[in-house]
Amino acid sequence: MRARIEPGPGQESVWDYPRPPRVEPTSERIVVHLGGAVIADTTSAVRVLETSHPPAYYIPRTAFVAGALTPADGASWCEFKGHASYLDVHGGADTVSSAAWFYPNPSTGFEALAGLVSLYPGRMETCEVDGETVVAQDGGFYGGWITSRVVGPFKGAAGTRGW
């Protein structure tokens, strides 16, 4: 593992995030674009913070435009949050398969995720946090949102699986 990056003023280190993860509300403005359209816009999201991972933002389903989310094949399991189901994401003329997920019945301690959806930011046109365009977490499985607010190193890149 590379050395922990020391956070500067106004920054957080993902190495200070807990395990098991913490869910916290945020009033940051989250805007998601796909296919030239805004498909979600909210100031009522939550962040899931877990050691070595950039935050994953979860957005209320009600913040998505009608028709932006449809059921998709596939499921996964998180040892903390429980069973996840996937969604296809639609915006403009674009459709991205299995680009979002949600927890239909979140595990104990993660009930705040009920009714919320997270997205792989690298599969969207852009995702913004308070006007800053997000950089996607490396790797095809993780859905972290990297902004100038967080420093790593981040899990997800080649050679980090065992972190």
CORFENRA-V317908 format. One record per pair of residues at least 4 apart in sequence whose C-alpha atoms are under 8 Angstrom apart, sorted by the first residue. I is the first residue (numbers start at 1). J is the second residue. Records with the same first field share a line. If there is no record, write none. Layout:
I = J ; J
This chain:
1 = 160 ; 163
2 = 153
3 = 153
4 = 13 ; 15 ; 152 ; 153
5 = 13 ; 151 ; 152 ; 153
6 = 13 ; 151
7 = 11 ; 12 ; 13 ; 150 ; 151
8 = 12
10 = 149
11 = 148 ; 149 ; 150 ; 151
12 = 16 ; 149 ; 150 ; 151
13 = 17 ; 150 ; 151 ; 152
14 = 49 ; 50 ; 51 ; 52 ; 53 ; 54 ; 150 ; 151 ; 152 ; 153 ; 154
15 = 51 ; 52 ; 152
16 = 51
17 = 21 ; 22 ; 49 ; 50 ; 51 ; 52
18 = 22 ; 49 ; 50 ; 51
19 = 50 ; 51
20 = 50 ; 80
21 = 48 ; 49 ; 50 ; 51 ; 80
22 = 48 ; 49 ; 50
23 = 46 ; 47 ; 48 ; 49 ; 110 ; 112
24 = 46 ; 47 ; 48 ; 49
25 = 44 ; 45 ; 46 ; 47
26 = 43 ; 44 ; 45 ; 46 ; 47
27 = 43 ; 44 ; 45
28 = 43 ; 44 ; 45 ; 129 ; 130
29 = 41 ; 42 ; 43 ; 44 ; 128 ; 129 ; 130 ; 131
30 = 40 ; 41 ; 42 ; 43 ; 45 ; 127 ; 128 ; 129 ; 130
31 = 38 ; 39 ; 40 ; 41 ; 42 ; 127 ; 128 ; 129
32 = 38 ; 39 ; 40 ; 41 ; 124 ; 125 ; 126 ; 127 ; 128
33 = 37 ; 38 ; 39 ; 40 ; 91 ; 124 ; 125 ; 126 ; 127
34 = 38 ; 39 ; 90 ; 91 ; 92 ; 94 ; 124 ; 125 ; 126
35 = 90 ; 91 ; 92 ; 93 ; 94 ; 125
36 = 91 ; 92 ; 125
37 = 91 ; 92
38 = 91
39 = 64 ; 65 ; 68 ; 90 ; 91
40 = 63 ; 64 ; 65
41 = 63 ; 64
42 = 59 ; 60 ; 63
44 = 59 ; 60
45 = 57 ; 58 ; 59 ; 60
46 = 57 ; 58 ; 59 ; 113
47 = 55 ; 56 ; 57 ; 58
48 = 55 ; 56 ; 57 ; 58
49 = 53 ; 54 ; 55 ; 56
50 = 54 ; 55
52 = 152 ; 153 ; 154 ; 155 ; 163
53 = 144 ; 152 ; 154 ; 155
54 = 137 ; 144 ; 145 ; 146 ; 150 ; 152 ; 154
55 = 144 ; 145 ; 146
56 = 118 ; 143 ; 144 ; 145
57 = 118 ; 119 ; 144 ; 145
58 = 113 ; 116 ; 117 ; 118 ; 119
59 = 63 ; 116 ; 117 ; 118
60 = 64 ; 115 ; 116 ; 117
61 = 115 ; 116 ; 117
64 = 68 ; 69
67 = 90
68 = 89 ; 90 ; 91
69 = 87 ; 88 ; 89 ; 90
70 = 87 ; 88 ; 89
71 = 86 ; 87 ; 88
72 = 85 ; 86 ; 87 ; 88 ; 97 ; 98
73 = 85 ; 86 ; 87 ; 98
74 = 85 ; 86 ; 98
75 = 83 ; 84 ; 85 ; 86
76 = 83 ; 84 ; 85
77 = 81 ; 82 ; 83 ; 84
78 = 82 ; 83 ; 84
80 = 107 ; 110
81 = 103 ; 106 ; 107 ; 108 ; 110
82 = 103 ; 105 ; 106 ; 107
83 = 103 ; 104 ; 105 ; 106
84 = 101 ; 102 ; 103 ; 104
85 = 101 ; 102 ; 103 ; 104
86 = 98 ; 99 ; 100 ; 101 ; 102
87 = 97 ; 98 ; 99 ; 100 ; 101
88 = 95 ; 96 ; 97 ; 98 ; 99 ; 100
89 = 95 ; 96 ; 97 ; 98 ; 99 ; 100
90 = 94 ; 95 ; 96
91 = 95
96 = 123 ; 124
99 = 119 ; 120 ; 123
100 = 117 ; 118 ; 119 ; 120
101 = 117 ; 118 ; 119
102 = 113 ; 114 ; 115 ; 116 ; 117 ; 118
103 = 113 ; 114 ; 115 ; 116 ; 117
104 = 114 ; 115
105 = 111 ; 114
106 = 110 ; 111 ; 113 ; 114
107 = 111
113 = 117
118 = 143
119 = 143
120 = 124 ; 136 ; 142 ; 143 ; 144
121 = 126 ; 127 ; 134 ; 135 ; 136 ; 143 ; 144 ; 145
122 = 126 ; 135 ; 136 ; 137
126 = 133 ; 134
127 = 133 ; 134
128 = 132 ; 133 ; 134
129 = 133 ; 134 ; 147
132 = 147
133 = 147
134 = 145 ; 146 ; 147
135 = 145 ; 146 ; 147
136 = 143 ; 144 ; 145 ; 146
137 = 142 ; 143 ; 144 ; 145 ; 146 ; 154 ; 155 ; 156
138 = 142 ; 155 ; 156 ; 157
139 = 156 ; 157 ; 158
140 = 156
141 = 156
142 = 156
146 = 150
155 = 160 ; 161 ; 163
156 = 160 ; 161
157 = 161
